[in-house]
Amino acid sequence: MKHVLASTAAGLMALGLASSVIAAGLSPEEQIETRQAGYEFMGWNMGKIKANLEGEYNAAQVEAAANVIAAIANSGMGALYGPGTDKNVGDVKTRVKPEFFQNMEDVGKIAREFVSAANTLAEVAATGEAEAVKTAFGDVGAACKSCHEKYRAK
């Protein structure tokens, strides 16, 4: 399992580097839509984990969802916050606050904390231990919330 995680991490790092090149070719509208799709898919997987923690626990489903969250967290989505993505563009709306683009050091710190929490969730989910997943899941939620509170408009 550790070999799989290491291989996945290496692949995701390469994807993250490639994503900055790919994002450079996307219009601001496409960058916003792509990042929103990533967050929406991540949220859906968070919902699956939450449902498992509140109901009948399916370790395989939780592990799969946690791996998706970690993959998205490590995918280099920061490249999708390019010039022109700080405001609504045409019919594409964004809730990112202008302060996000003015505080990149803080945003980077929050992003690193989120990636770390997502990676820990994936590692813990692989053990199948529901209580440990519950704690790690709470840490991911707290990392999400720390960014939303500062940089996401209501």
N, C-alpha and C positions, 0 to 999 in steps of 0.2 A: 504494500500500500504506500509506503514511503517513497518507493521508486516512482509510482504513478503520480504522487503529488509533486515530486521533484521534476518529473517530465512535464507535467501540466504547468508548473510554475515557469519552467524555461520557455515553454511554448507561449505562455501568456506574456512573458516579458518581451518576446519577439513580436507578438501581436501588438503590444503596447507601443513599441517603437514604430511598427508599421502603421499603426492607427494615426500617428501624428502626420505621417506622410499622406495617408488616405484622407484624413480630415482636411488637409490643405486643399484638396480638390473639391470639397463639398461647399456648397453655398451656405450662407448663414442659416437659411431656412432648413436646409438638410441637416446641418449640425444640430440645431435645436430639436428637430424631429427625431434624429437618431439617439441623442442623449435621453430624450423623454421616453423613447421606446425601451432603452436599457433600464432606466429607473422603474418603468412600469413593470417590466418583466421581473426585475429584482423584487419589487413589491409583491407581485403575485407569488413568488417563491417564499417570501417572508410570511405571507398569509398561509401557505401550506404548512410551514413549520409551526406557526402559531396554532393552527387547527390541530395538528398532531400533539402539541403540548397540552392543549385543552381537552382533547378527546382520546381516542384510542391511538397509541403511539406506534407508528410504522417506521422503524429505524431506516429501512432502505429509502423510503420516500423523503425522510428528513435529510439523509445524507446526500441524496441527489439534489434537493433544493439548496442545501448549504453549499454544495460544489458550484451550482449555478451562481449563487450570490458571490462567492469568492472569485469565480471567473470574471464576472462583470466588474467587480471591484478592482481586479488586476488588469483590466483590458485597456487602460490608457484613455479612459473617457475624458480626462482633462483636456485632451486635444480637441474636444467638441465644444469648447468654450472659446472659440476664436473670435476675431474682430467681427463686430456686427451681431453677435449673439447675445448681447447684453440688453436687448429690447425686443419687443414684438416686431416681426418682419412679415408684412403682408397679412395673410390669414393665420400665420403661425405665431402663437402666443407663448411667452415664457414668463415664469414667475421668479427668475433670478433677479436679485436686487443689484443695483449698480455697485454697491459696496463690495460685492463678491470680487469684482475686477480691480478694486482699489486696495485690496488686502490679500494679495496673493501669498504672502508668507503665512498668514493665518489659515488661508484656504488650504495650502499645502500641508500644514500641520494636521488640520482636520481630516484631509484626505488620507494621509499616512495612518492616522489612528483608525479610520474606517477600514482601510485595507488590512491592517493588522487584526482588527476585530473579525472581519469576514474570513480571513485565513484561519484564525483560531476556531471560529464556528465550524468550518469545514473539517478541521483536524478533530475536533471534539465529536462532531456528528459521526465520524468514521468509527468511533468507539461504540456507538449505539446507546450510550448512557444518557437517558432522558434528563436527569437533573443537571448534568454538566452542560447539555445542550441548552437547557433553559437559561442558565447563567450566561453562556456565550451569546445566545440569541438576544438577551437583554443588553449585552454590551454592544452588539451591532445596532440595535434600536437606538441606544444612547448616542452612538456615533452619528447615526443619521440625523437624530434630533439636534445635535450640536450644530450641524450645518444649517438645517432648516430654520432654526431659531434666529440665526444671524443673517442668512443669505437667501432665504426663500420668502417671497411675498405671499401673503394669505390669499 
